Each structure stands twice: as C-alpha cells, then as structure tokens.
C-alpha cells in the first residue's frame, strides 16, 4: 500500500508540474511542429498521440465543469458531438474511426488552449509570437521549395491531385495555405500597430512575406479575408492617414502585376476562373440537403460524400462552410454553429476581447460563405488559421495586454 501511495503521489506531482509549468510549452511546440514539419503524415503521427495523452493526463473534473460553463465552448462541444453522432447515419465503419480521430485532434487543441488560459495567462504574448514566428517560417520554407501556382501545377501535371505538391506541415493544399497566410498577414498588421516602433518593422516584413505566399496560392477567398481583416486593423488603430494605407493595398497589387509577369499570370488565371461554377455547386448542395425533411433536419452524416459534378468538373466539397455543415449535420448542426458565434458575440459585448480576434474571425466568416469544408480536420491549416483564434477568443486571451501573476497563480481565470 505504501508503494501505491508513493506512486500516486509521484503521479500527482508530475500532473501538477505539467499543468502549471509545461502545458504552455506543449502548446508552443504543437504550433511550431504543425507548421514547419516536412510531411503532413508526420504532423499527424507526431502530434496526435503525445498531445492527446498529455492533455488527458492533466485534465480534471473542475476543468471539464469550467469548460462546459464557457458559453461559446459549450455550443462548439455540442456541435462536435452532433457531427460525430452523425457518422452513424450510414452505419459504422473503419473509416468513421479515422474521422473521429480528426475531431479528437480539434477537441484536444480546444482543451489545451483552455487549460493554458486558466493556468498561465502570462504566456499569452509569448505563444502568439511563437505562432507568428512559426507561420512566417513556414511561409519561407514554402517559398524555398515553391512548386508553382495551382494553374501551373495543373498544366504540368494533369490529373494529379494538387495536395501532393503542398506538403509543408499543415499547408497541404493551396486553399489551406492561402487561409493560413491571410490570418498571419492580418495578425502581423495588428502586431505592427499594437506594439512599439522597435518591433513594428519585423511584424511588417513577416506580414509581407505571408501576403506574397497568399497571392501565389490563388486562394481568392483568402484574399477577401486578408483585405477585410487588414482594413479592420487599420480602422481600429487609426494610424495617421490610415485610409491612405488602405487605398494603397490594391494599388500595390496592381503595380506588382505590371512589374512581374508571373503575378500577371496569377491574376489573369484568377479572373479567368470566374466563380468556378459555385452557383451550380451550391445548387447541387441544396438539392441534396432538401432531398427529405429528415436530411434537412439531421443531415446526411459526416462520412457522406460531398463529391459533386458542376459544369462537367468534379468538385470534392460544396465551397461553403455553411452549406457543408448543413449537408453533413442538417439544420441542427448549422444552428449549433451559429449559436456558438452568437454566444461569442454576446460575451464580447459584455467583456471585450482583443480586437485581433475580431479582425481574424469576422473576415473568415465572410470568406466561408464562398469556401470552406468542415470542422473535422487532421490537423490542417483550417484548424490553426480559424479554429485556434476562435478558441483564443472564447477564453478571452489578451496577448497584447500585460499579465501579472501572484505567487505563481494567474491573476484572473476565465469561466
């Protein structure tokens, strides 16, 4: 019995040390490895198990109660539970377990962010800086081994899936890379104006590098998000003649297109693609969602295929996060997602968050009207570009505000 008591005491000591000292390092390591590893398979294998086990080891009943007490998080947990349950709509299979593992990765990140917010709010500025540094490093690594724009790849390798060419960490497909770079560009613009003059040039250089990669990916929904997000940053900080900076963005893009032939080709190809048959794709999605009242209410299930043919072109999803959510989980899933956003907005009115999260989340919501897949990811840029800022906003992270601790304990806790 004495040996058992000693072992339990040792485990308790390790658990306490992990919670209070090492969890922030785990989150930081997760972000760095997820963005910079060479292979997306490596990202899954290296990160999924150890991070999940570490979070599970230090999670307590009080943490679960506090997580459930957080309004936006509660709606998001219900959404994930409903989408996971929807896997049963077409019967259980081995493929369903792989999809559940993706959702487990998202929930692990959610819990990890919440635990760090409770235990070590003083780490918030450091983790945000590491997030930006890791993202900028990923952008540089992508540029070093740049395989070409989507149009170039399609011409050189007809019939080959584009994701085979984008394998830097979570940046596996051009649209994912574009979203990640858009978010990093917005965050760098905010950082340049929210910090002192000494760091501003570093933020601006990093943001320009990410913007360059974003342009080359031809992810037009990411372009939309970046332009709106940077406009919100400028409006909030109101630097001297901020409207001139905003007007300069399209002028700089036009000048670059005139000076560099490759950019002209990218812009021409983007305009040539028009709406990429989105109206036909959305019509197909609505037709399938409206097949029956049951499908409209509960969806077709998360494992149901969203492959569709529009104007003779096969598409793998419905190019809208909202339509994909409606198709997979029906009106129930869509209501849960909108409920999460509504509750976050309501909490924001009562207790404002850092303006950075609004500059990231609002543009992404508008971009998701015309793009986006679903919330079960393996970890992809969508998880780090959209869901991670969403979790940070839920937990009231204030990375640009001073954080003080007393006797090693956080000065405030979320609830």
C-alpha positions as CSV (number, residue, x, y, z in Angstrom):
1,X,0.0,0.0,0.0
2,X,2.9,2.3,0.8
3,X,4.3,1.8,-2.6
4,X,1.0,2.5,-4.3
5,X,0.6,5.7,-2.2
6,X,4.1,6.8,-3.2
7,X,3.4,6.1,-6.9
8,X,0.1,8.1,-6.7
9,X,1.8,11.0,-5.0
10,X,4.5,11.0,-7.7
11,X,1.9,11.0,-10.5
12,X,0.1,13.8,-8.7
13,X,3.4,15.8,-8.6
14,X,4.0,15.2,-12.3
15,X,0.4,16.2,-13.2
16,X,0.7,19.4,-11.2
17,X,4.0,20.3,-12.8
18,X,2.6,19.6,-16.3
19,X,-0.4,21.8,-15.6
20,X,1.4,24.7,-14.1
21,X,4.7,24.8,-15.9
22,X,4.8,22.6,-19.1
23,X,1.4,23.0,-20.8
24,X,2.3,26.3,-22.4
25,X,5.5,24.7,-23.8
26,X,3.4,21.9,-25.2
27,X,1.1,24.3,-27.0
28,X,4.0,26.2,-28.3
29,X,5.7,23.1,-29.6
30,X,2.5,21.9,-31.2
31,X,2.2,25.1,-33.2
32,X,5.8,25.1,-34.3
33,X,5.9,21.5,-35.4
34,X,2.4,21.6,-37.0
35,X,3.6,24.5,-39.3
36,X,7.1,23.5,-40.0
37,X,7.4,19.7,-40.3
38,X,8.1,18.4,-43.8
39,X,5.3,15.9,-44.1
40,X,1.6,16.2,-43.2
41,X,1.7,12.5,-42.3
42,X,4.5,13.3,-39.9
43,X,2.3,16.0,-38.4
44,X,-0.5,13.6,-37.7
45,X,1.7,10.8,-36.2
46,X,4.0,13.0,-34.1
47,X,1.4,15.3,-32.7
48,X,-1.9,13.4,-32.2
49,X,-0.9,10.8,-29.6
50,X,1.5,12.7,-27.3
51,X,-0.5,15.9,-27.2
52,X,-3.8,14.0,-26.5
53,X,-2.2,11.8,-23.8
54,X,-0.6,14.9,-22.1
55,X,-3.8,16.8,-22.1
56,X,-5.8,13.8,-20.8
57,X,-3.3,13.2,-18.0
58,X,-3.6,16.7,-16.5
59,X,-7.3,17.2,-17.1
60,X,-9.6,17.3,-14.1
61,X,-13.3,17.3,-13.3
62,X,-13.1,21.0,-12.4
63,X,-11.6,21.7,-15.8
64,X,-14.5,20.0,-17.5
65,X,-17.0,21.9,-15.5
66,X,-15.3,25.2,-16.3
67,X,-15.1,24.3,-20.0
68,X,-18.8,23.5,-20.0
69,X,-19.6,26.7,-18.2
70,X,-18.0,28.7,-21.1
71,X,-20.9,29.6,-23.3
72,X,-19.3,29.6,-26.8
73,X,-17.3,26.4,-25.9
74,X,-20.5,24.6,-24.8
75,X,-22.1,25.3,-28.2
76,X,-19.0,24.2,-30.0
77,X,-18.8,21.0,-28.0
78,X,-22.4,20.2,-28.8
79,X,-21.7,20.8,-32.5
80,X,-18.7,18.4,-32.5
81,X,-20.8,15.8,-30.6
82,X,-23.7,16.1,-33.1
83,X,-21.4,15.8,-36.1
84,X,-19.6,12.8,-34.5
85,X,-23.0,11.2,-33.8
86,X,-24.0,11.8,-37.5
87,X,-21.4,9.3,-38.5
88,X,-23.9,6.6,-37.5
89,X,-26.5,7.8,-40.1
90,X,-25.0,5.5,-42.7
91,X,-23.7,2.8,-40.3
92,X,-20.4,2.4,-38.5
93,X,-17.2,1.6,-40.4
94,X,-13.5,1.7,-40.1
95,X,-13.4,5.0,-42.0
96,X,-15.6,6.6,-39.3
97,X,-12.9,6.0,-36.7
98,X,-10.4,7.9,-38.8
99,X,-12.9,10.8,-39.0
100,X,-13.4,10.7,-35.2
101,X,-9.6,10.9,-34.7
102,X,-9.7,14.2,-36.6
103,X,-12.4,15.6,-34.4
104,X,-10.4,14.4,-31.3
105,X,-7.5,16.4,-32.6
106,X,-9.6,19.6,-32.7
107,X,-11.0,18.9,-29.2
108,X,-7.5,18.3,-27.8
109,X,-6.4,21.7,-29.1
110,X,-9.5,23.3,-27.6
111,X,-8.9,21.8,-24.2
112,X,-5.1,22.6,-24.4
113,X,-5.9,26.3,-25.2
114,X,-8.4,26.5,-22.3
115,X,-6.0,24.9,-19.8
116,X,-3.2,27.3,-20.7
117,X,-5.7,30.2,-20.4
118,X,-6.6,29.1,-16.9
119,X,-3.2,28.2,-15.6
120,X,-0.8,30.6,-17.3
121,X,-2.3,33.7,-18.8
122,X,1.1,35.3,-18.7
123,X,2.2,33.1,-21.5
124,X,-0.3,34.5,-24.0
125,X,2.0,37.1,-25.6
126,X,4.8,34.5,-26.0
127,X,2.5,31.9,-27.5
128,X,1.1,34.4,-30.0
129,X,4.6,35.5,-31.0
130,X,5.7,31.8,-31.4
131,X,2.6,31.2,-33.6
132,X,3.5,34.1,-35.8
133,X,7.2,33.1,-36.0
134,X,6.3,29.5,-36.8
135,X,3.8,30.7,-39.5
136,X,6.3,33.1,-41.1
137,X,9.0,30.3,-41.1
138,X,6.5,28.0,-42.8
139,X,5.9,30.7,-45.4
140,X,9.6,31.0,-46.0
141,X,10.0,27.2,-46.3
142,X,7.1,27.0,-48.8
143,X,8.7,29.7,-50.9
144,X,12.1,27.9,-50.9
145,X,10.5,24.8,-52.4
146,X,7.7,26.5,-54.2
147,X,6.1,24.0,-56.6
148,X,4.2,26.5,-58.6
149,X,0.7,28.1,-58.6
150,X,-2.3,25.8,-58.9
151,X,-2.7,26.8,-62.6
152,X,1.0,25.9,-63.3
153,X,0.7,22.5,-61.5
154,X,-2.5,21.7,-63.4
155,X,-0.7,22.4,-66.7
156,X,2.5,20.4,-65.8
157,X,0.8,17.5,-64.0
158,X,-2.7,17.0,-65.4
159,X,-4.8,14.7,-63.3
160,X,-2.5,14.7,-60.3
161,X,-4.1,15.8,-57.0
162,X,-2.7,19.3,-56.0
163,X,-2.3,18.3,-52.4
164,X,0.7,16.1,-53.4
165,X,2.7,19.3,-54.1
166,X,1.9,21.2,-50.8
167,X,3.4,19.2,-48.0
168,X,4.9,21.7,-45.6
169,X,3.3,20.9,-42.2
170,X,-0.4,21.7,-42.3
171,X,-0.1,23.6,-45.6
172,X,-1.2,20.7,-47.7
173,X,-3.4,22.4,-50.3
174,X,-3.3,25.8,-51.9
175,X,-6.6,27.0,-50.3
176,X,-5.3,25.9,-46.8
177,X,-2.0,27.7,-47.4
178,X,-3.9,30.8,-48.5
179,X,-6.1,30.9,-45.4
180,X,-3.1,30.4,-43.1
181,X,-1.2,33.2,-44.8
182,X,-4.2,35.5,-44.8
183,X,-4.6,35.1,-41.0
184,X,-0.8,35.6,-40.4
185,X,-0.9,38.7,-42.6
186,X,-3.7,40.2,-40.5
187,X,-2.1,39.3,-37.2
188,X,1.2,40.8,-38.3
189,X,-0.5,44.0,-39.3
190,X,-2.2,44.2,-35.9
191,X,1.0,43.4,-34.2
192,X,2.8,46.2,-36.1
193,X,0.3,48.8,-34.8
194,X,-0.3,47.4,-31.3
195,X,3.4,47.1,-30.3
196,X,6.3,49.6,-30.1
197,X,8.1,51.0,-33.1
198,X,11.1,48.7,-32.4
199,X,9.1,45.5,-33.3
200,X,6.8,47.1,-36.0
201,X,9.3,46.5,-38.9
202,X,9.6,42.8,-38.1
203,X,5.9,42.4,-38.0
204,X,5.5,44.2,-41.3
205,X,8.2,42.1,-43.0
206,X,6.7,38.9,-41.8
207,X,3.2,40.1,-42.9
208,X,4.5,41.0,-46.4
209,X,6.1,37.5,-46.8
210,X,2.9,35.8,-45.8
211,X,0.9,38.1,-48.1
212,X,3.2,37.1,-51.0
213,X,2.6,33.4,-50.5
214,X,-1.1,34.0,-50.1
215,X,-1.2,35.8,-53.5
216,X,0.7,32.9,-55.2
217,X,-1.7,30.3,-53.9
218,X,-4.6,31.9,-55.8
219,X,-6.9,31.4,-52.8
220,X,-9.3,34.1,-53.6
221,X,-11.4,33.7,-50.5
222,X,-8.2,34.2,-48.5
223,X,-7.6,37.4,-50.5
224,X,-11.0,38.6,-49.4
225,X,-10.4,37.7,-45.8
226,X,-7.0,39.4,-45.7
227,X,-8.2,42.7,-47.3
228,X,-11.2,43.0,-44.9
229,X,-9.1,41.9,-41.9
230,X,-6.3,44.5,-42.6
231,X,-9.0,47.1,-43.2
232,X,-10.4,46.3,-39.7
233,X,-7.0,46.6,-38.2
234,X,-6.4,50.0,-39.7
235,X,-9.8,51.2,-38.7
236,X,-9.3,50.1,-35.1
237,X,-5.9,51.6,-34.6
238,X,-6.5,54.6,-36.9
239,X,-2.9,55.4,-37.6
240,X,-2.2,58.7,-39.3
241,X,-4.0,58.8,-42.7
242,X,-5.0,55.1,-42.3
243,X,-7.3,55.5,-45.3
244,X,-4.2,56.1,-47.5
245,X,-2.7,52.8,-46.3
246,X,-6.0,51.0,-47.1
247,X,-6.1,52.6,-50.6
248,X,-2.5,51.6,-51.2
249,X,-3.3,47.8,-51.0
250,X,-5.0,47.5,-54.4
251,X,-2.5,49.9,-55.9
252,X,0.5,47.9,-54.7
253,X,-1.2,44.7,-56.1
254,X,-1.7,46.4,-59.5
255,X,1.8,47.7,-59.6
256,X,3.2,44.2,-58.8
257,X,1.1,42.7,-61.5
258,X,2.5,45.1,-64.0
259,X,6.1,44.6,-62.9
260,X,6.2,40.9,-62.5
261,X,4.9,38.6,-65.4
262,X,4.2,35.7,-63.0
263,X,1.9,37.9,-61.0
264,X,0.1,39.0,-64.1
265,X,-0.4,35.3,-64.9
266,X,-1.7,34.6,-61.5
267,X,-4.2,37.5,-61.6
268,X,-5.3,36.6,-65.1
269,X,-5.9,33.0,-64.2
270,X,-7.9,34.0,-61.1
271,X,-10.1,36.3,-63.1
272,X,-10.5,33.7,-65.8
273,X,-11.8,31.1,-63.3
274,X,-14.7,33.4,-62.5
275,X,-17.0,31.9,-59.9
276,X,-15.5,28.4,-60.5
277,X,-19.1,27.1,-61.1
278,X,-20.0,28.0,-57.5
279,X,-23.7,28.7,-58.2
280,X,-24.0,25.2,-59.8
281,X,-22.1,23.6,-56.8
282,X,-24.3,25.4,-54.3
283,X,-27.5,24.4,-56.2
284,X,-26.3,20.7,-56.0
285,X,-25.7,21.1,-52.3
286,X,-29.1,22.5,-51.6
287,X,-30.8,19.8,-53.8
288,X,-29.1,17.1,-51.7
289,X,-29.9,18.8,-48.4
290,X,-33.6,19.1,-49.4
291,X,-34.0,15.5,-50.5
292,X,-36.2,14.8,-47.5
293,X,-37.3,16.6,-44.3
294,X,-35.0,14.2,-42.3
295,X,-32.0,15.1,-44.3
296,X,-32.7,18.7,-43.9
297,X,-33.0,18.4,-40.2
298,X,-30.3,15.9,-39.4
299,X,-28.1,15.9,-42.5
300,X,-26.6,13.1,-44.4
301,X,-23.9,12.3,-41.9
302,X,-20.3,13.4,-41.6
303,X,-19.0,10.4,-43.6
304,X,-21.3,11.1,-46.5
305,X,-19.5,12.1,-49.7
306,X,-19.8,15.7,-50.9
307,X,-18.3,15.0,-54.3
308,X,-20.4,16.8,-57.0
309,X,-20.2,17.5,-60.7
310,X,-20.7,21.1,-61.8
311,X,-20.4,22.0,-65.5
312,X,-18.6,18.8,-66.1
313,X,-16.0,19.4,-63.4
314,X,-15.8,17.1,-60.3
315,X,-15.6,19.0,-57.0
316,X,-14.8,17.4,-53.6
317,X,-16.9,19.8,-51.5
318,X,-19.5,22.5,-51.7
319,X,-17.2,25.5,-51.4
320,X,-19.1,26.9,-48.4
321,X,-18.6,26.1,-44.8
322,X,-22.3,26.7,-44.1
323,X,-23.5,24.5,-46.9
324,X,-21.1,21.7,-45.9
325,X,-22.3,22.0,-42.3
326,X,-26.0,21.9,-43.5
327,X,-25.3,18.9,-45.7
328,X,-23.4,16.8,-43.1
329,X,-25.3,17.7,-39.9
330,X,-28.5,19.4,-41.2
331,X,-30.2,22.4,-39.6
332,X,-29.3,21.1,-36.1
333,X,-25.5,21.4,-36.9
334,X,-26.0,24.7,-38.6
335,X,-27.9,26.1,-35.6
336,X,-25.3,24.9,-33.2
337,X,-22.5,26.6,-35.1
338,X,-24.4,29.8,-35.4
339,X,-25.3,29.5,-31.7
340,X,-21.6,29.3,-30.9
341,X,-20.9,32.5,-32.9
342,X,-23.9,34.3,-31.4
343,X,-22.9,33.4,-27.8
344,X,-19.3,34.6,-28.5
345,X,-20.6,37.9,-29.8
346,X,-22.9,38.3,-26.8
347,X,-20.0,37.6,-24.4
348,X,-17.9,40.0,-26.4
349,X,-20.4,42.8,-25.8
350,X,-20.2,42.2,-22.1
351,X,-16.5,41.7,-21.8
352,X,-14.5,42.9,-24.9
353,X,-11.7,40.7,-26.2
354,X,-8.5,41.7,-28.0
355,X,-9.5,43.3,-31.3
356,X,-7.2,40.9,-33.2
357,X,-9.7,38.1,-32.8
358,X,-12.5,40.2,-34.5
359,X,-10.1,41.0,-37.3
360,X,-9.5,37.3,-37.8
361,X,-12.9,35.7,-37.2
362,X,-15.2,38.2,-39.0
363,X,-13.3,38.1,-42.3
364,X,-13.1,34.3,-42.2
365,X,-16.8,34.0,-41.6
366,X,-17.5,36.1,-44.8
367,X,-14.9,34.0,-46.7
368,X,-16.6,30.8,-45.5
369,X,-19.7,31.9,-47.4
370,X,-17.9,31.0,-50.6
371,X,-15.4,28.4,-49.3
372,X,-14.6,26.0,-46.5
373,X,-15.2,22.3,-45.8
374,X,-15.9,21.1,-42.2
375,X,-14.6,21.2,-38.6
376,X,-13.2,17.7,-38.5
377,X,-9.6,18.2,-39.7
378,X,-6.4,16.2,-39.5
379,X,-4.7,18.9,-38.3
380,X,-4.9,21.3,-41.2
381,X,-4.4,25.0,-41.7
382,X,-8.1,25.5,-41.1
383,X,-7.6,24.3,-37.5
384,X,-4.6,26.7,-36.9
385,X,-5.9,29.6,-39.1
386,X,-9.6,29.7,-37.9
387,X,-10.4,27.4,-35.0
388,X,-7.3,28.3,-33.0
389,X,-8.2,32.1,-33.0
390,X,-11.8,31.1,-32.2
391,X,-10.6,29.2,-29.2
392,X,-8.4,32.1,-28.1
393,X,-11.4,34.4,-28.4
394,X,-13.6,32.1,-26.3
395,X,-11.0,32.1,-23.5
396,X,-10.6,35.9,-23.5
397,X,-6.9,35.7,-24.4
398,X,-5.4,39.2,-24.4
399,X,-1.9,38.7,-25.8
400,X,-1.2,42.5,-26.2
401,X,-2.3,43.3,-22.6
402,X,0.0,43.0,-19.5
403,X,-0.4,39.8,-17.5
404,X,0.7,39.6,-13.9
405,X,0.7,36.7,-11.5
406,X,0.7,36.4,-7.7
407,X,2.6,33.6,-6.0
408,X,2.8,31.7,-9.3
409,X,-1.0,31.8,-9.8
410,X,-2.8,33.5,-12.6
411,X,-4.2,37.0,-11.8
412,X,-7.5,36.0,-13.4
413,X,-9.3,33.0,-14.7
414,X,-12.0,32.5,-17.3
415,X,-15.3,30.9,-16.6
